[in-house]
Amino acid sequence: MVRHFKLVGILFRPSERDAYMRTMIAHTKAIETNNEFFVTLEQPLRDVPRAAELTEIEGLTAKRDVDLRSASYEAKEVFVSSYIGYLAH
């Protein structure tokens, strides 16, 4: 698209030069707005965890679940043994 733009010095009539300058300014603003738009679209993609991070999180979650189950089982064993000891006395 840049190759279609003329050099400002080639434009001899002031009205043609002014119209061309307004077009160039509008074009520059449009490109700037487009760049800002794409930055807002790319930001959420950067915030998404990668597959390796998800695998690591899944592994930690599975380990936590196993630890919770074993801790719960041990707590039940302690409770049952203390309750049996209470009934024995």
N, C-alpha and C positions, 0 to 999 in steps of 0.2 A: 504494500500500500504506500510505503514511503516513496517509492520510485515515481509515483504519479504526481507528487507535489513539485511545484515550480519554485525556483529561487525567487525571493521577494524582489531582488534587484532587476529581474527581467520584466516585472509588471510596471508599466510606465504610467498608466492612469491611476490617480489617487483612489478613485472609487473602486477600481478593480483590486488594488493593493489592500484597501481597508476590508473589502469583502473576503479576500483571501486570508488576511490575518485573523478575522473573526472565525473563519472556518477552521484554521489551524488551532486556534485557542479552544474551540469547541471540541475538536478532535482530541487534543491533549487532555482535556477534562474527561472526555468519554473513556479514554484509555486508563486514566488514573482511577476513575470510578470502577471500571471493569477489574483492575488489579485489586482494589479494595474488596470487591465482591468475591473474587477467587480466594483471597486471604481468609475471609469469613467462612468460605466453604471448606477450605483445607484444615482449619483449626480443629474441628471435631474429629477429623480423620487422624490427626496427630495424637489426640487424647485416647483413642481406642487402644486397648492393650494388644500386644503382639501375641502370636500363637505360643511362643516359648513362655511368656509370662503367664498365659492362661493355663498351660500345662503345669507350671510350677505352683500356681494357686490351687489347681485341682488336687495336686499331690499333697499340699499342706492341709487342705480341707479333709482329704481322706484320712491322713494321719491324725488330725484332730478328732475326727469321728471315732476312730479306733481307740484313741486315748480316752475319750469320754465314755465309751462303752465299757472299757476295762475298769475305769475309775468307778463307774456306776455299779458294775458287778462286784468289785471289791467292797464298796460301801454296803451293798446288800449282804454280803457274806459277814461283814463285821456286825451288822445289825442283827442278823439271824443268830450268830453265835452268842452275842450278848443277850439276846432275848431268851435263848435256850438256857444260858447260864442263870438268868433271872428266874426262869420257871423251875430250875433244878433246886434252888435254895428255898 
